[in-house]
Amino acid sequence: MTNPKSNTRPSHAVYVIEGDGPSAFWTKVGSAWAHNDGDGFNIQLTALPLTGRLAVRKAKPQSDTEGR
C-alpha cells in the first residue's frame, strides 16, 4: 500500500489487538506514514475496528512471497 499523496511506502503498520498476552490476536488494519518533522503520523485504515486496541509498529520489509 502506498500513500497516494506522497507515493512512498508506509513507515509503520497499524494493527488491532484483541485479547492479552501470548494469546492476543493481531490483525493488520492499515498503514502509517511518519511526518517529516517526526512529531506525528498520517494513518490510513482499511478497516475500522469496533473492539480491541490499536498498535502502530515499524513496518517490516515485504518478502518476495508475501501477498501471494
N, C-alpha and C positions, 0 to 999 in steps of 0.2 A: 504494500500500500504506500502510495506517495502523497505528499501534501500537494493538492492541486495548485496552490498559490506559489510555492517555492520549488516544486518539482525535485525535492530532496527526500531521501529515505528518513523515516522517523528515528529519533534517537532513543525512544523509550516505547515499551508496550504497556497497555492498560489491561488489567485483569480484574475480574470479580472473584472474591474468595468466599466460599460458603463452608462453614464448619471451622474447626480449630485443630491445631497441632498437625501431626503426621497424616491424619485422615481428612484434612481440608481439601476441597476440590477447587482448583484454579481454572477459570475459563477466560480466554483472551476475548476482550470486548472492544478493543480499539488500539489506537496508537497516539503517541505524543511527540511533539517537536519542541525542543528547548528554545526559549527566546535567545536572541543574540546576546543580550546583556546577562544571561544566566539567572535571571530573577523569576522565571516562571515558565509555563508551558502552554502551547496550543494543543488541545486534546480533541481528537475525532473519534467518536464512538460508533461502532457498527451495531450495537445492541444497548438497550437501556435496562440495566438490572433493577429488579424490584426488591431484591433481598441481598444480603451479603454486604461485603465492604470492598472498596476499590483499592487497588495497589498499582503504582506506577513503577516499573522496573526498567533498567537499561536494556535496550534491545540487543538480542544476540544475533550474530551473523546468520543469515539464512543458508542452510546446507543445499547442496545440489539436488537432493531428493525431496526437500520439504515442499509441501504444497501440491504434490502429485497424487 
